[in-house]
Amino acid sequence: MGRRAEARDHTRERILQATMQLHDEQGVAPTTLTQVARRAGVGPATVFRHFPTVNHLVQACGQHVWVEMRPPMPQDAAGVFAGIQSTRERLAKLIEELDDFYGRGALRLGLAGRDRELIPELHGFLTAVEGGVEALVREALAKSGAKEEEIQVAIALTGFPVWTALNRLALPRAELAAMKVRFLECAMRAVRPAHEPNN
């Protein structure tokens, strides 16, 4: 029984690895179970036995990808900024964390975003990612006195699409990171009422 279970787990892992390769090459929505079976070197019936639907397969792949990408987790947000007092330093730390995360996950985040509305599991995955990013932003601004409107602007400007656009600029990483901090500061000041001071 142990050998049989080991063989079953090995086959399941081959299927998952084949699926993730295909997802990386062509995206999630276009990938079929037939393609997965061919890439994994098994019959379609074997894929169906392990994963009765495409959604089951996408969900299992998402668990693997989550571990590889290590998205920010809301419960860890406070620890990221421990000992950092000034808002500018906290924003710099926020940008550093997001640069690292988005850098690890850029390919898969882009492909998942493209197919988000087609596959519910991708929507759930990206919603969880966005929740972690929002928690980081809120924690970064926790000592700043920022109002909700300012926080919402910061959340919007730290999303993956904006990061992707800014990273197309041909700037050294440190220079680009400093620019992102100034960008956030300026954008948050811009939504304050005219009578409020710009700190």
Contacts in CASP RR format, 6 or more apart in sequence:
PFRMAT RR
TARGET T0000
AUTHOR 0000-0000-0000
METHOD contacts of the structure
MODEL  1
MGRRAEARDHTRERILQATMQLHDEQGVAPTTLTQVARRAGVGPATVFRH
FPTVNHLVQACGQHVWVEMRPPMPQDAAGVFAGIQSTRERLAKLIEELDD
FYGRGALRLGLAGRDRELIPELHGFLTAVEGGVEALVREALAKSGAKEEE
IQVAIALTGFPVWTALNRLALPRAELAAMKVRFLECAMRAVRPAHEPNN
11 40 0 8 1.000
11 42 0 8 1.000
11 46 0 8 1.000
11 50 0 8 1.000
12 50 0 8 1.000
14 40 0 8 1.000
14 41 0 8 1.000
14 42 0 8 1.000
15 36 0 8 1.000
15 37 0 8 1.000
15 40 0 8 1.000
15 42 0 8 1.000
15 46 0 8 1.000
15 47 0 8 1.000
15 50 0 8 1.000
15 51 0 8 1.000
15 57 0 8 1.000
16 57 0 8 1.000
16 60 0 8 1.000
16 61 0 8 1.000
16 64 0 8 1.000
17 40 0 8 1.000
18 36 0 8 1.000
18 39 0 8 1.000
18 40 0 8 1.000
18 41 0 8 1.000
19 31 0 8 1.000
19 36 0 8 1.000
19 39 0 8 1.000
19 40 0 8 1.000
19 57 0 8 1.000
19 61 0 8 1.000
20 61 0 8 1.000
20 64 0 8 1.000
20 65 0 8 1.000
21 39 0 8 1.000
22 31 0 8 1.000
22 35 0 8 1.000
22 36 0 8 1.000
22 39 0 8 1.000
23 31 0 8 1.000
23 61 0 8 1.000
23 108 0 8 1.000
23 111 0 8 1.000
24 107 0 8 1.000
24 108 0 8 1.000
24 111 0 8 1.000
27 111 0 8 1.000
27 114 0 8 1.000
27 115 0 8 1.000
28 58 0 8 1.000
28 111 0 8 1.000
28 112 0 8 1.000
28 115 0 8 1.000
28 118 0 8 1.000
28 119 0 8 1.000
28 122 0 8 1.000
29 114 0 8 1.000
29 115 0 8 1.000
29 118 0 8 1.000
29 119 0 8 1.000
31 54 0 8 1.000
32 54 0 8 1.000
33 44 0 8 1.000
33 47 0 8 1.000
33 48 0 8 1.000
33 51 0 8 1.000
33 54 0 8 1.000
33 57 0 8 1.000
34 44 0 8 1.000
36 47 0 8 1.000
36 57 0 8 1.000
37 43 0 8 1.000
37 44 0 8 1.000
37 46 0 8 1.000
37 47 0 8 1.000
40 46 0 8 1.000
40 47 0 8 1.000
47 57 0 8 1.000
51 57 0 8 1.000
51 60 0 8 1.000
54 119 0 8 1.000
55 119 0 8 1.000
55 120 0 8 1.000
55 121 0 8 1.000
58 119 0 8 1.000
58 121 0 8 1.000
58 122 0 8 1.000
59 121 0 8 1.000
62 121 0 8 1.000
62 125 0 8 1.000
65 108 0 8 1.000
65 125 0 8 1.000
66 125 0 8 1.000
68 104 0 8 1.000
69 101 0 8 1.000
69 104 0 8 1.000
69 105 0 8 1.000
69 108 0 8 1.000
69 109 0 8 1.000
70 101 0 8 1.000
70 104 0 8 1.000
71 101 0 8 1.000
71 128 0 8 1.000
71 129 0 8 1.000
71 132 0 8 1.000
71 133 0 8 1.000
72 80 0 8 1.000
72 97 0 8 1.000
72 98 0 8 1.000
72 101 0 8 1.000
72 132 0 8 1.000
72 133 0 8 1.000
72 135 0 8 1.000
72 136 0 8 1.000
73 132 0 8 1.000
73 135 0 8 1.000
74 131 0 8 1.000
74 132 0 8 1.000
74 135 0 8 1.000
77 132 0 8 1.000
77 135 0 8 1.000
77 136 0 8 1.000
77 138 0 8 1.000
77 139 0 8 1.000
78 139 0 8 1.000
80 93 0 8 1.000
80 97 0 8 1.000
80 136 0 8 1.000
80 139 0 8 1.000
81 90 0 8 1.000
81 93 0 8 1.000
81 94 0 8 1.000
81 139 0 8 1.000
81 140 0 8 1.000
81 142 0 8 1.000
84 90 0 8 1.000
84 93 0 8 1.000
85 143 0 8 1.000
87 140 0 8 1.000
87 141 0 8 1.000
87 143 0 8 1.000
87 144 0 8 1.000
87 199 0 8 1.000
88 181 0 8 1.000
88 185 0 8 1.000
90 139 0 8 1.000
90 140 0 8 1.000
90 141 0 8 1.000
90 143 0 8 1.000
90 144 0 8 1.000
91 140 0 8 1.000
91 141 0 8 1.000
91 181 0 8 1.000
91 184 0 8 1.000
91 185 0 8 1.000
92 177 0 8 1.000
92 178 0 8 1.000
92 181 0 8 1.000
93 140 0 8 1.000
94 136 0 8 1.000
94 137 0 8 1.000
94 140 0 8 1.000
94 158 0 8 1.000
95 158 0 8 1.000
95 177 0 8 1.000
95 180 0 8 1.000
95 181 0 8 1.000
95 184 0 8 1.000
96 177 0 8 1.000
97 136 0 8 1.000
98 133 0 8 1.000
98 136 0 8 1.000
98 158 0 8 1.000
98 159 0 8 1.000
98 163 0 8 1.000
99 163 0 8 1.000
99 173 0 8 1.000
99 177 0 8 1.000
101 133 0 8 1.000
102 109 0 8 1.000
102 160 0 8 1.000
102 163 0 8 1.000
102 164 0 8 1.000
102 167 0 8 1.000
106 164 0 8 1.000
109 126 0 8 1.000
109 129 0 8 1.000
109 160 0 8 1.000
110 160 0 8 1.000
110 164 0 8 1.000
112 122 0 8 1.000
112 125 0 8 1.000
112 126 0 8 1.000
113 122 0 8 1.000
113 126 0 8 1.000
115 122 0 8 1.000
116 122 0 8 1.000
116 123 0 8 1.000
116 126 0 8 1.000
117 123 0 8 1.000
129 160 0 8 1.000
130 159 0 8 1.000
133 155 0 8 1.000
133 158 0 8 1.000
133 159 0 8 1.000
134 155 0 8 1.000
136 158 0 8 1.000
137 151 0 8 1.000
137 154 0 8 1.000
137 155 0 8 1.000
137 158 0 8 1.000
138 151 0 8 1.000
138 155 0 8 1.000
140 154 0 8 1.000
141 150 0 8 1.000
141 151 0 8 1.000
141 154 0 8 1.000
144 199 0 8 1.000
146 154 0 8 1.000
146 188 0 8 1.000
147 192 0 8 1.000
149 191 0 8 1.000
150 188 0 8 1.000
150 191 0 8 1.000
150 192 0 8 1.000
153 187 0 8 1.000
153 188 0 8 1.000
153 190 0 8 1.000
153 191 0 8 1.000
154 184 0 8 1.000
154 187 0 8 1.000
154 188 0 8 1.000
156 162 0 8 1.000
157 183 0 8 1.000
157 184 0 8 1.000
157 187 0 8 1.000
158 184 0 8 1.000
166 176 0 8 1.000
166 179 0 8 1.000
166 180 0 8 1.000
166 183 0 8 1.000
167 176 0 8 1.000
169 176 0 8 1.000
169 179 0 8 1.000
171 179 0 8 1.000
189 198 0 8 1.000
192 198 0 8 1.000
END
